[in-house]
Amino acid sequence: MNDLINEEEFLTAKPYNPWKWFLLFYGITIGYFLCITLFKAILEENITFNIYVNLLYLIADLSLPFVMIFSKKRNMHLPYKTIIAAVTGLYVVFLSVQLIQFYLNFANNPLFPKSLFFYAVQNYIINMLINIALSLLIILPIIIFKRKKAAI
């Protein structure tokens, strides 16, 4: 009788939702930019600080997609379109926060020409597209290799 009433038979496993994990990284990105903006406002004249902040931004910009995908083994078995959407979403958050910060700094300045503003925005967008392409060109072959290695 005990074998017939087994509790594990009635429990359903929850499907893995990777977007909770990805949203954490999107929040980290927004928080990072808020901290940068706050510290730049406080230490505006310190040139060495700005160099360090820009270097940390470059490191975060290039490393966050890899940490986001490779930090959990379950993420490697996600469909390719989910991985592409997650990495693209991270760079969209990067781009949107950068554009907001750029707009607040320069767009309201009457000495800054509007045509230069649009060229600078175009430059930001092109840089993000290149970052997306490079990240995906590195991430996807690694995932393909690891999936083939696991299948053997």
C-alpha positions as CSV (number, residue, x, y, z in Angstrom):
1,M,0.0,0.0,0.0
2,N,2.9,2.3,0.8
3,D,4.3,1.8,-2.7
4,L,1.0,2.9,-4.3
5,I,0.9,6.2,-2.5
6,N,4.3,7.7,-3.4
7,E,4.5,11.4,-3.0
8,E,7.1,11.9,-5.8
9,E,4.7,10.6,-8.4
10,F,2.4,13.5,-7.9
11,L,5.0,16.3,-7.8
12,T,5.7,18.1,-11.0
13,A,9.1,19.5,-11.8
14,K,9.1,23.2,-12.5
15,P,10.6,24.0,-15.9
16,Y,13.8,26.0,-15.9
17,N,13.2,29.7,-16.5
18,P,16.5,31.3,-17.6
19,W,15.1,34.8,-17.8
20,K,15.2,35.2,-14.0
21,W,18.9,34.7,-14.2
22,F,19.3,37.0,-17.2
23,L,17.2,39.8,-15.5
24,L,19.7,39.8,-12.7
25,F,22.4,40.7,-15.1
26,Y,20.3,43.4,-16.7
27,G,19.8,44.8,-13.3
28,I,23.6,44.6,-12.6
29,T,24.2,46.6,-15.8
30,I,21.7,49.3,-14.8
31,G,23.1,49.5,-11.3
32,Y,26.7,49.7,-12.6
33,F,25.8,52.6,-14.9
34,L,24.0,54.4,-12.0
35,C,27.2,54.0,-9.8
36,I,29.4,55.3,-12.7
37,T,27.2,58.3,-13.2
38,L,27.1,59.1,-9.4
39,F,30.9,58.8,-9.1
40,K,31.6,60.8,-12.2
41,A,29.3,63.6,-10.8
42,I,31.2,63.6,-7.5
43,L,34.7,63.2,-8.9
44,E,34.3,65.2,-12.1
45,E,37.8,66.6,-12.3
46,N,39.8,63.5,-11.5
47,I,41.2,62.2,-14.8
48,T,42.7,59.1,-13.5
49,F,39.4,58.1,-12.0
50,N,37.7,58.5,-15.4
51,I,40.4,56.3,-17.0
52,Y,39.8,53.5,-14.4
53,V,36.0,53.8,-14.8
54,N,36.2,53.6,-18.5
55,L,38.5,50.6,-18.2
56,L,36.1,48.8,-15.9
57,Y,33.3,49.6,-18.2
58,L,35.2,48.0,-21.1
59,I,35.8,44.9,-19.0
60,A,32.2,44.7,-17.9
61,D,30.9,45.3,-21.4
62,L,33.0,42.4,-22.8
63,S,32.7,39.9,-19.8
64,L,29.1,40.1,-18.6
65,P,27.6,38.1,-21.6
66,F,30.1,35.3,-21.0
67,V,29.4,35.2,-17.3
68,M,25.7,35.3,-17.9
69,I,25.7,32.4,-20.3
70,F,28.5,30.2,-18.9
71,S,27.9,30.6,-15.2
72,K,25.1,28.0,-15.1
73,K,25.3,24.6,-16.9
74,R,21.6,24.8,-17.7
75,N,22.1,27.8,-19.8
76,M,24.3,25.9,-22.3
77,H,21.4,23.6,-23.1
78,L,19.1,26.4,-23.9
79,P,17.9,26.9,-27.5
80,Y,20.1,29.1,-29.6
81,K,17.5,31.8,-30.1
82,T,17.1,32.2,-26.3
83,I,20.9,32.6,-26.0
84,I,21.0,35.2,-28.8
85,A,18.0,37.0,-27.3
86,A,19.6,37.1,-23.9
87,V,23.0,38.5,-25.1
88,T,21.2,41.0,-27.4
89,G,19.0,42.1,-24.5
90,L,22.1,42.7,-22.4
91,Y,23.6,44.9,-25.0
92,V,20.3,46.7,-25.6
93,V,20.3,47.6,-21.8
94,F,24.0,48.7,-22.2
95,L,23.0,50.9,-25.2
96,S,19.9,52.4,-23.7
97,V,21.6,53.4,-20.5
98,Q,24.5,54.9,-22.4
99,L,22.2,56.8,-24.7
100,I,20.3,58.2,-21.7
101,Q,23.5,59.2,-20.0
102,F,24.8,60.8,-23.2
103,Y,21.6,62.7,-23.8
104,L,21.6,64.0,-20.2
105,N,25.2,65.2,-20.6
106,F,25.2,66.7,-24.0
107,A,21.8,67.1,-25.6
108,N,20.8,70.1,-23.4
109,N,24.0,71.9,-24.1
110,P,23.3,74.7,-26.6
111,L,27.0,74.7,-27.7
112,F,26.7,71.0,-28.7
113,P,25.3,70.8,-32.3
114,K,22.4,68.5,-32.8
115,S,23.9,66.9,-36.0
116,L,26.9,65.9,-34.0
117,F,24.6,64.4,-31.4
118,F,23.0,62.1,-34.0
119,Y,26.4,61.1,-35.4
120,A,27.5,60.2,-31.8
121,V,24.4,58.1,-31.3
122,Q,25.0,56.4,-34.5
123,N,28.5,55.6,-33.3
124,Y,27.2,54.1,-30.1
125,I,24.8,51.9,-32.0
126,I,27.5,50.7,-34.4
127,N,29.8,49.9,-31.5
128,M,27.0,47.8,-29.8
129,L,26.3,45.9,-33.0
130,I,29.9,45.0,-33.3
131,N,30.0,43.9,-29.6
132,I,26.9,41.8,-30.1
133,A,28.4,40.1,-33.2
134,L,31.8,39.5,-31.5
135,S,30.2,38.1,-28.3
136,L,27.9,35.8,-30.3
137,L,30.7,34.7,-32.6
138,I,32.7,33.6,-29.5
139,I,29.8,32.2,-27.3
140,L,28.0,30.1,-29.9
141,P,30.9,28.0,-31.2
142,I,31.9,27.3,-27.6
143,I,28.4,26.1,-26.8
144,I,28.3,24.0,-30.0
145,F,31.6,22.4,-29.1
146,K,30.5,21.7,-25.5
147,R,27.2,20.2,-26.7
148,K,29.1,17.9,-29.1
149,K,31.5,16.9,-26.4
150,A,28.7,16.1,-24.0
151,A,26.9,14.0,-26.6
152,I,30.0,11.8,-27.2
